[in-house]
């Protein structure tokens, strides 16, 4: 049985209920029949924090995610944080998983964990990164794409065998048709790196992610070969974060960052059955600071190649 939220006005009259055998029962308030008026969030100054988002796009966001009157009332003590009431730009997800953005409902495919990308609104998909914001392309038109991963190889770097190993082990189980569709979609998305040669790609990956040997030794060899191949590209930097690292600022988990063509930075994080697209400048700045520190703490690109070659030789 779901929870029920009762809004009781101060001073509301009480009515006594009679028990099954005539004994006095509970006293409950008499509720008013008036409806709570729906109010649109007041945030004219907040809109200025989203450069490049025109009024038509904002209108579509409000239509897709109307602010609940109850949610508004529950947050009446936080009127100085209007951004909490705004329907944020929605991430897009690949077919197979439903994404929620800050608990306001299913989101929409992009760069992310075992997928690392954002999918189409309300389409069941597997989170996979920054693909679109609402209906505005992000990943394809990005000037810079950064990723820190502590759970799986970033989606843009996964070889086919690794992608299949992930979906073969996913719960609930996916059908063969779903797996084939996801594999084809992700491989097609990986063309971004070769197509967008003017985009700077940076990846910081935990050593433990490679050492885990997801899918077995043969799959891990293919993963390492793929990382070595991609690290040789001019527009790609891959750094391994050593397992033993006393100075590490990535304790809060994976993150993805994209710089749009308008030089606006967006952040993206994923969790269990949920994801968040971060566009508030102050919050994106925090992620950028952390990512910059992670790059300084990880092995440099040459040391990363040496480590990967050593790990491959040990398989």
Buried (B, 14 or more C-beta within 10 A) or exposed (E): EEEEEEEEEEEEEEEEEEEEEEEEEEEEEEEEEEEEEEEEBEBEEBEEBBEEBEEEBBEEBEEBBEBBBEBBEEBEEEEEEBBBBBBBBBBBBBBBBBBBBBEBBBBBBBBBBBBBBBBBBBBBBBBBBBBBBBBEBBBBEBBBBBBBBBBBBBBBBBBBBBBBBBBEEBEEEBEEEBBEBBBEBBEEBBEBBEEBEEBBBBBBBBBEBBEBBBBEEEBBBBBBEBBBEBBEEEBBBBBBBBEEBEEBBBEEEBBBBBBBEEEBBBBBBBEEEBBBBBBBEEEBEBBBEBBEBBBEBBBEBEEBBEBBEEBBEEE
